[in-house]
Every structure is written in structure tokens, then in C-alpha cells.
Amino acid sequence: MRILLIKMSSMGDVFHTFPALSDAQAALPELTVDWVVEKSFADIPAWHPVVDKVYPIELRKWRKKPWSKASRQAIKAFFETVNQTQYDLILDAQGLLKSAWVARKVAKMTQTPRPPIVGYDWHSAREPLATLFYQKKYGVSKAQHAILRLRQLFAQALSYPLAQNQTIQYGLDTSHWTKPSELLANLGDDRYLVFLHGTTWETKYWPEESWIALLEKAQTQGLKVILPWGNEEERLRALRIAQTAEARAASAMVWVPEQPLSLNVVAKLLNFAKGVVSVDTGLSHVAAALEVPMVVLYRVTDPKLVGADGANVVRLESPCAPDYLKQFPDSATEKRSLQGLSVDEVYRSLAVLKGEGE
């Protein structure tokens, strides 16, 4: 059985899909999955062994200039490529009008028999109008984590039972991964932690002084620290943290990459790390899927429905986590948003994950 999966973005959404793929692969050993995903995430799906072909789509780019000659040619070429393969089923696991459009266009261009399009029902989809394009629709409660929603959708769409309270298995094949040259050149085979300090809202940041104090604790255990970054603001923050910590310590045990690293390289850094500490950011989902011991700090966002999750993930939440604050109304709220996220609590949680705590 070969199916086409439509799950284009975001990074968290893509990683949330892997446990459902693992369920499906275990239940249907003959299953093969091809995946339509945004081009910026095109390296990710192939990390799962059930995935064969990956179709990078530039839907965001096309939507900016839908009538340009370049967009029309790219759209035509994309769907011609996808339709070289015959599918038994098209699964729209995103539940949006844009994903339903992709699914319908694939089905419409496919040689007979046309594969049915399946997805969430009217009450379950993020954009209910998308369900008008599906031949089969399945109800999945929205009051659940995205990982469980996807697992339930796959189980219904592909007709296999999903046991209650079944553990999350991402099932990624990293057995052939090796340490990237950048890592070996800077840290060799030394043990290290990765601190994911960059995120989208300022209110989600963890104070720099806290990162510095945590780094100092790591150094007392002989652990080096990597501070990846993706933009200039994050680079400068990483340098401030590293320089302050190095000034206080007798030896330098921090690596701030000179250039932004590709997702593949960052994933390998995470994979070989002894542990990860992260704010609420897309890369936390990468670490969760790689089953690296990780503590994630939810200062003003609620992890209940879309947070990083997995066997080796500890989620620390402040009292402000359910509030989704993009700015603090006053200093008291700002202070309250750090309750439960102290350096000692973070380090203790990480030590327990690594089997070094009580």
C-alpha cells in the first residue's frame, strides 16, 4: 500500500507526525508513504524509514505571485512529478484549505482509479471548509495533543487499532548519522549540552543571566555547551552568554558557531548531545523526536496541545504558561512568568533525565 501524505508545515507539525507514521508502519508492514512538505523542511521526512519519496513544495512562494509565469510553471512541474506515482490513498493530515487544494489537485490529475482523499471531519479540521474536498472524514477531538490527534487520524484512515495510552515512538533512523565536522573541529569527542536559547517572542526568552548560571553548572560537571543561533540577534545573545561565562571560568568550554548551521547539522548536534535545554522553539521538537534528554521551558505558552513531547522530555511551565503573553502588562507579571523556571529547577530536571538525580 502506498499513500501520499500532505503535511507541509510548520516544523513542529512535521515532527508531530512521526509517531503516527511509526504506528502505521508497525500495523501495516507493507506500507510506503510519500510526503508533500514545504521546501524548507524537505530534509526531515526521510529521517523516518517508512517514507520513500519526499516532494518539496513552495506553496508560500507561489501564493505571493500566483499568476506569474514562474509560479505557473513551478506548479505544473510539481504536480506532474507527484503524479508519476499511483497512490491508494491521499491523506491530508493538515486540515487546511491549502492542503486540501494540494490533495485535490493531485487526485484530479491522477490516472484512474483516482485515490480517495481522507482527512479530519468538519468538527476536527482547523479549517472546516477543507473537509468538503475529502471523500472520507474522521472525527478526532481537538482537546488533545497534536501528536495524539495525528495518531488517531492515521489509525482511522488506515484501519488499524490504536491502543490506549500507547507510548510515543518517533521511530527515526539515525543509525547512519555521524558527528558533523563542525562539531569534531570545535569540541572533538567531549561531552556537551545544547542550549536552544532563540525563539520568536521576547516574552518566551529565558534571562541571559539564567543561561550563564546554567552553563556554569554544566562546566562543574565537565560538560561543554553549544549555543546555536539562526539570526543576528541570537548570535549576539549567544556571544554575550559565552563571553560572560568564559570570563568567570578558568577555561573556555563554550562553542558559538561562526555561521548559522543547517537543520541537518543542528539535528546531528542534538542527536549526539548529553542533554538539551530549550525555550519554546521549533528545534525543541527536533530534540524530542531524536529522544535526547531535554528540558523545555514554557514561560508564556501552554504545551498541552502542541508542546514538545516524548519519553525523554521534561516540560517546565510557569503560572503564565496558559496566557500566551506577547508582552508583559507589568513587572509583577514578568516576574511571575519565571516561577518554576529557576536555574536549579532546570538543572535538577535535566540531571534526573540523564539518570544523575535522585
N, C-alpha and C positions, 0 to 999 in steps of 0.2 A: 504494500500500500504506500503510495506517495501522495503527500499533501503539500499544499502551498500555504505557508503561514504569513499573514500580514500583521506585523508588529514593528512599526517603523521607528518610534522614539517614545520616550526620552531614554537616557542611559539607564535610569532606574527601572523603567518599564521593560527594557530589553532584558536586564538581568533577572527581573521578577519572573520571566517566562521560563527560565531554565528548569526549575523544579517540575513544572508541568511537562516539559519535554522528557525529563527523567522518568516520570510516572508513565508516560505514554510509551517510551521505549521498553520499559520493563513489562508492560501489559501486552505490547504488540511488537514482538521481536523483529518482524518483517518491515516495520515502519521506516520510511525515509521522509525527511522533512526538508523542503526548500524554503528559504526565508527572504521576504522582502523587508528591507531595513534602510533607514536613512544612511546615506553615504558616509557620514561622519562616524557611524557605529559599525561599519561594514566588516571590520576585523573580528568583531565579537562573536557572532553566531557560530562560526566554525569551531569555536572552542568546545562545543558540545558534540559528541560523537554521532548523534542521530541526524545532525544537519549535514546535508550534502552540498547543494548549491546555495549561494548567497547572492541575492540581487540587490545591489546598492541603488537606491532611488534618491533623486534630488528634488523631491516634491516641494520643499521650501523654496528652492531656487526657481522652479517652474512657475510657482504661484505668483512670484514677483513680476514676471513678464510672460504671462500665459500665451499671448498671441504672437510673440516674437518667433522669427524663423528658427532660431537656435533652440528655443524651448519645444517647438512643434517637432523638430527633427529628433531631439533627445527623447521626447515622449514616445514617438513612433518606434525608435530603435529599442527603447527599454521594453516595451510590450511585445515587440517581435522576438526579443531574446527570451523573455519569460515563456512565451507561447510555443517555443520549440519543444517544450516538455508537456506531456499529458498528465493531468492530475486527477486523482479520485475525489478530491475534496479541497475546497478553499476555505481556510479558517481565518476569519477576521477577529483577531484577539484584541483589537484596539477599540472597536465600538464607536468610531467617529465617522463623520461623513466623508472625510478624505480617504480613510482606509477602506470604506465601503465602495468608494469610487474606483479605487485601485482593484479591489476584488472583482467588481462588476465588469470592469474593462478587460481584465484577464479572462473571465468566464465568457464574455461576449465574443472574444477573438479566438477562443479555443475551438478546435475541431470537435465535432460531435463524437461521443456524447459530452455535453457540457458538464463540468463538475459543479455540484451544488455549492452554494456559498452558505456558510453557517457562522453563527455568532451569538452574542447576547440577545435577550429579548428586550422588548420595549422598556420594561422597568429596570433592566440591568445595565443597559448600554449608557455610556457617558453622553452620547448624543442620540436620543431615541429614534430620530428620523433615519439614522443609518440602517436600522433593522428592516426598513421597507425593501432593502435590496437583498435580504437573506431569504433562502428557501427553508432553512431550519433555524429555530431560535430557542435559546435555552435560558432559563431563569437562574440567576446567581445573585445572592444577596450583596448589596453594596456595603453593608455594615461588617465587612470582613477585610482582612489584609489583602492587598493586590495579589500576593503570591497564592493565597488560598482561592481567590476568585478565579484565577487563571487555571489552577489545578482542577477546580470543579468544572469549568467550561470545557477543558480538554477531555475530561473523563466522560462528560455527557456527549460531546460531539463525536468522540471516537468509540463510545460504547464499551467502557470498561469501568469496573467498580473502583472507588477511591475510599480507602479505609479511613475511619475517623481518627483524628489526632496522629496521622501518619507524619513521621519526621521529614523535615525538608532535606532533600538531596539535590544539590545543584548538578552533580554528575559531570563536571567539566574534566576534560582530559588534558592535564598539564604535564604528563609523564615525560614528554619530549622537550619540555622547556629547560633552558639553561640560563644561568645568571648573565644578564646583559654586560657587554664590555664596559659600559659606563660605570656599572657597579663595581666590577672587579678592579678597574683602574683606580677608583677612589677609596673603596673600603676593603678590597680583597675578599677574603673569606670570613671577615669579622662578623660577629653577631650584631644585629641592628634592629631598630624600630623605625617605623614610618609615621610621621606626624602629618595628617591631612588638615591643614590649617585654613585653606582657602574655601570660601563659599560665596553665595550670591548676595545675601543681605548682611549689612553691618550688625544687625541685632543677633545674627546667628554666630558671630565670631566668639571665640574664647579669648580672654585677655592675653596679650603678649607676655605679660609677667607670669601668667599661669603656665604657658608653654615653656618659658625659660626654667621655671621651677621644676616642671615635669622632666625636662631634658636633664637637669642636674641630678635628679633622682635616678634616671636611666644610666647616667655616667657612673654613679656609685656602684652599679651592678655590672660595669664593664661593657655596657651596650652603647653602640654608636647610634646616631639618629640621622635620618634623611628627611629633608624638608623640601618636597617637590613644590613646584609653582606653575601656574598657567598663564599669568599676565604680569604686567609690571608692578601693580600694587602688591600682588602676592610675592613677587620676587623680593621687593624691598622689605616686606614684613619678614620673610624668611631670613634675609641677611641681618636684620636687626636682632632677631631671636638668636641666630647663630653667633653673631659678634658679641652680644652681651654675655651669652653663656660661655664663650671661649675666653672672654676677658676675666671671668670669675674662676675659671678652671685652670689647672696647670697644663693640661694638654687639650688639643683640639680634637673633638670627637663628633663633629657635625659636618654633614655634606649638604651644601646647597648647590644643585646643578647649575652650570653656567648657562645652559639653554633649556627652554621648556622641553620636556620629554614626551615622546609619542605615547599613546594609550597602551600600545603593546609593551613598551619598555616599563611604564609605570606599573602595569599589571604584573610583570615579572619581578619588579622590586617588591611589590606587595606579596607575591607568592612565596618569596624566599625570606621574608621578614619574620622575626620572632614575635612581632606583635604590631598592631596599628592603633593609633588614637586618632579619631576623626570628628570633625564637626559634621553637621547635616549637609552633605555634599554628594554628588553623583558617584565619586570614587569610593564612597563607603559601601556602595552596592557591589562594586568590583571585589573589594576585600571580603565581603560577606560570601560572595559566590566562590571565592577561592578558599574559603574556610580557614582564613588566617585569624588567630585570636585578635579580637578588636573590641574597643570601647568606643561607642558613638555618643556624642554629647548633643542632646536636643534641648536647646536653650529656649527657643520660642516657637518650635514646630512640634507637632504631635506625630510620633512614629507609628501610631496604632494601625493606620491603613496603608501607609506607603513607606515606612521606615525600613532601614537595613535590617535584615533578619537572617538567622541561621544558627547552627549549632554552636558556633564559636563567637557569637555576638552578644555583648552586654550593652544595653541601652540605658543611659542615664538621662533622666528628664528633670527639668526644673519645674516649679509650680506654674511657670508661664508657658510651658510647652503647648498646651491646647489653644493658646491665644493668637498665634500667628501674627506677632507684632513686627511690623516693618520699621517702626520707630517706637522709642520708649516715651510714654506720656510724662514721666517724671523720674527723678533719680531713685526713688524708692522702688519703683517697678524694675528699673535697670538692675538694682542690687538684688532684688528678689529673683530675677531671671538667672542668677548664678547659684542659687541654693541647690544643693545636691550635686554640684559640678566642681567641687573643690579638687585641688591637685591631689590630696591624699585619697579622696574617694576614687578618682580616676586611676591612680596608680595601684590602689588596692584591688580594684576590679580587674585591671589588666594582669596583675600577679595571680589572681585566682584563676583566670582563664589559662594562664601558662602553667598552672599547677604548682605555683610557688607560694600561694597564700594558704590561709588556714582552711 
